[in-house]
Amino acid sequence: QVQLVESGGGLVQAGGSLRLSCAASGRTFSRFTMGWFRQAPGKEREFVAASVWSVGTTFYANSVKGRFTVSRDNAKNTVYLQMNSLKPEDTAVYYCAASDYSGSILVGSKTVYNYWGQGTQVTVSS
């Protein structure tokens, strides 16, 4: 079993920055693909970014590319999401997820993620 705990959410003005953290426990963190998803009220949960351990690369949704950066510290079992130039449309609950999936094609699909955190609220005011 894997436990994921997100932190770092909050209220920020448009153009500001936040850094989310996700601490993992329970299994070998370094061999997980770690993803970030978000869900706004009344909308489906959508992919934001991912760090794939097997290929050492990162992936981003087009809506956040160039503004968000995903990184991981395997020694601390933690994955981060640095969010810059935030926009009101970034307002959502942000979820961290972990997957045994080692490919890249399906990295943006919710279905390949086995474990989920409880979510942290990010609110961007205009």
Helices and strands as residue ranges (DSSP letters): E 3-7, E 10-13, E 18-25, G 29-31, E 33-39, E 46-52, E 57-60, E 68-73, E 78-83, G 88-90, E 92-99, G 110-112, E 115-116, E 120-125
